């Protein structure tokens, strides 16, 4: 399955403009043969928008979700996008997966909030594993800081995730996460990891780009630079199976020794 990574901060504060950016990217990704497009963390509204987070937050089945379903259907590819999700009186930092036929397949709420900014504006989610099937590939979702906790990625590996989608807002000076940690996470857990970042200055944050899709061999299949960019790479379930057969990390675990970790 060809996967497209949209490295962009869109137009912070404007869902209308961000939907236009997403529509354009979906058209380009589909033309390049992609079956899945992944946008960054909080792409729908922007990340560093302060109190506008609560103002622009909408339910998982809100108007913008309907528009993205139309975009997915028009271009014939699945879409994952980050957004602020309103659930009653609380707001979650969420990412939603919509299929190529417009069906809402999965919605994940970030479980590990980063820094005072996120803790001031969001309520953490409580569901660790969220998965769905896309073109025969079992995909899972985490958001940014979540992937930096090895327990989260290992849980996905044990649950059978083949492709882990990680919309992110990775900022300076933590670019080593994109450069080094993501390929290691993919290798040690025997899966593909798509890490899709924002880029440029936004409020007090400088997002570093460097979006990447790493394979279970620890090799980056594609890597963006520091500007707005759409990059693509192929995900091969057969390669995942062969890699898991050759690399016995998951089979050689000794869970009985790990009780102290929890």
C-alpha atoms as one frame of an Amber mdcrd trajectory, in Angstrom:
protein
   0.000   0.000   0.000   1.491   3.288  -1.079   1.359   5.743   1.814   1.616
   9.520   1.502   2.924  11.718   4.320   1.718  15.322   4.263   4.342  17.444
   6.014   2.602  20.756   6.550   1.318  23.065   9.262  -1.487  24.158   6.958
  -3.021  27.476   7.943  -3.251  27.623  11.749  -6.615  28.883  12.960  -8.547
  28.184   9.741 -10.271  24.850   9.257 -11.550  26.064   5.879  -8.041  26.650
   4.544  -6.701  23.446   6.075  -9.416  21.421   4.389  -8.345  22.980   1.090
  -4.705  22.010   1.754  -5.816  18.475   2.603  -7.954  18.223  -0.533  -5.050
  19.329  -2.706  -2.678  16.869  -1.031  -5.193  14.050  -1.393  -5.446  14.731
  -5.118  -1.668  14.667  -5.533  -1.300  11.560  -3.379  -3.998   9.682  -5.282
  -2.418  10.643  -8.599   0.818   9.089  -7.332  -0.980   5.843  -6.505  -1.367
   6.277  -2.743  -4.090   4.419  -0.895  -3.518   6.277   2.375  -2.730   9.906
   3.235  -1.498  10.857   6.718  -1.609  14.474   7.958   0.113  15.824  11.096
  -1.066  16.284  14.671  -3.783  18.941  15.017  -3.715  19.525  11.256  -7.369
  20.479  11.026  -7.029  23.592  13.197  -3.361  24.244  13.865  -1.436  23.351
  17.014  -0.259  26.580  18.689  -3.587  28.410  18.588  -4.247  28.764  22.327
  -7.878  29.153  23.346  -8.971  28.680  19.736  -8.372  24.975  20.328 -11.533
  24.790  22.429 -13.435  27.097  20.078 -12.622  25.038  16.978 -12.912  21.612
  18.575 -15.636  19.409  17.153 -16.990  15.883  17.729 -15.513  12.950  15.838
 -18.604  12.984  13.595 -18.604  16.761  13.128 -18.924  18.860   9.985 -15.205
  18.770   9.185 -15.185  14.982   9.485 -17.995  14.893   6.922 -15.995  17.118
   4.585 -12.901  14.927   4.953 -15.035  11.870   4.199 -16.073  13.587   0.965
 -12.405  14.325   0.153 -11.470  10.694   0.803 -14.305   9.443  -1.395 -13.576
  11.879  -4.210  -9.916  10.901  -4.419 -10.326   7.240  -3.513  -7.911   6.995
  -0.601  -8.039   6.697   3.172  -7.082   9.745   5.271  -5.727  10.125   8.801
  -5.751  13.638  10.269  -5.120  15.242  13.640  -7.751  17.501  15.233  -9.103
  18.726  18.584 -12.011  16.459  19.469 -14.816  17.776  21.638 -16.564  15.250
  23.825 -19.025  17.077  26.050 -17.095  19.481  28.247 -13.636  18.081  27.482
 -11.311  18.323  24.494  -8.953  15.564  23.361  -5.944  15.747  21.072  -7.176
  13.182  18.558  -6.472  11.585  15.202  -9.165  10.056  13.013  -8.961   7.529
  10.183 -11.527   7.751   7.400 -11.657   5.095   4.681 -11.639   5.614   0.921
 -15.415   5.144   0.902 -15.926   7.809   3.573 -16.437   5.473   6.536 -15.036
   6.564   9.897 -12.813   3.583  10.744 -10.964   4.651  13.901 -10.524   7.540
  16.292  -7.607   7.762  18.726  -7.156  10.163  21.655  -3.588  11.025  22.644
  -2.781   9.276  25.911   0.507  10.995  26.839   0.249  14.791  26.791   3.463
  16.776  26.322   4.231  19.828  28.420   2.094  22.482  30.067   0.594  23.666
  26.780  -1.089  20.330  26.066  -2.059  19.673  29.683  -3.738  23.084  29.805
  -5.842  22.441  26.696  -6.510  18.701  26.491  -7.739  15.735  28.474  -5.680
  12.568  27.890  -7.271   9.541  26.282  -7.428   6.178  28.025  -7.451   3.670
  25.139  -3.958   2.515  24.217  -4.658   0.378  21.152  -6.771   1.688  18.277
  -6.553  -0.262  15.011  -8.306  -0.696  11.672  -7.787  -2.497   8.366  -6.817
  -0.465   5.289  -6.240  -2.347   2.017  -5.320  -5.504   3.903  -2.883  -3.721
   6.229  -3.566  -3.582   9.955  -2.884   0.017  10.916  -2.666   1.493  14.400
  -2.566   5.095  15.585  -0.490   6.972  18.154   0.144  10.724  18.373   3.579
  12.360  18.721   4.792  11.999  22.332   2.985   8.642  22.621   5.550   6.972
  20.350   8.403   8.007  22.651   7.129   5.538  25.263   8.378   2.092  24.177
   5.509   0.401  25.995   2.993   1.963  23.600   4.707   0.743  20.456   5.377
  -2.718  21.882   1.692  -2.999  22.788   0.848  -2.314  19.142   3.357  -4.922
  18.006   1.788  -7.520  20.288  -1.659  -6.543  18.988  -0.536  -7.197  15.406
  -0.155  -3.674  14.049   1.673  -3.729  10.692   1.760   0.025  10.083   1.782
   2.481  12.976   0.580   5.962  12.003   1.944   8.783  14.149   0.673  12.298
  13.361   3.066  14.559  15.231   4.045  18.104  16.152   7.748  17.481  16.721
   9.599  20.642  17.674  13.194  21.848  17.996  15.443  20.625  19.636  13.997
  17.102  19.642  14.638  16.198  15.993  16.589  13.100  17.079  13.183  11.464
  17.571  12.471  11.633  13.839  16.048  10.951  12.832  16.922   8.079  15.169
  14.119   6.923  17.441  11.492   6.208  14.790  13.651   3.776  12.750  14.621
   2.029  15.996  10.980   1.769  17.095  10.137   0.206  13.719  13.014  -2.282
  13.982  12.581  -3.344  17.596   8.833  -3.863  17.095   8.947  -5.297  13.575
   6.494  -2.938  11.906   6.337   0.089   9.639   6.112   3.444  11.404   4.877
   6.566   9.594   5.838   9.695  11.544   4.216  12.783  10.011   5.260  16.189
  11.297   4.322  19.833  11.168   6.924  22.278   9.871   8.035  25.869  10.468
   7.436  28.444  13.188   4.067  28.411  14.920   3.672  30.586  18.003   6.456
  29.686  20.430   7.174  26.384  18.680   9.531  25.629  15.796   8.472  22.396
  14.105  11.341  20.521  12.483   9.694  18.480   9.709  11.761  15.362   8.927
   8.640  13.228   8.438   9.613   9.631   7.777   8.273   6.189   7.067  10.583
   3.515   8.492  10.346  -0.213   7.830  10.724  -3.222  10.138  14.364  -3.451
   9.054  14.992  -0.012  10.587  15.521   1.606   7.189  13.714   4.835   6.301
  11.743   4.309   3.098  11.253   8.068   2.709  12.224  11.148   4.658  11.124
  14.750   4.195  13.276  17.802   4.780  12.451  20.973   6.696   9.862  22.482
   4.313   6.265  21.713   3.365   6.361  18.508   1.376   4.397  15.442   0.318
   6.493  12.267   0.391   5.462   8.713  -0.427   6.611   5.181   0.335   5.257
   1.662  -0.044   4.176  -0.595   2.820   4.428  -4.329   2.104   2.660  -6.723
   4.520   4.622  -9.636   3.082   7.867  -7.906   4.033   6.552  -7.422   7.585
   5.807 -11.151   7.843   9.224 -12.119   6.461  10.990  -9.660   8.746   9.175
 -10.988  11.815  10.192 -14.499  10.829  13.839 -13.476  10.484  13.986 -11.247
  13.563  12.705 -13.061  16.685  12.390 -10.093  19.052   8.702 -10.669  19.664
   9.013 -14.458  20.006  12.046 -14.257  22.312  10.424 -11.969  24.876  10.249
 -13.239  28.470   7.206 -11.438  29.917   7.617 -13.128  33.276  10.727 -10.990
  33.863   9.026  -7.698  33.110   6.564  -7.427  35.981   8.575  -4.686  37.661
   7.934  -2.416  34.679   4.322  -1.962  35.728
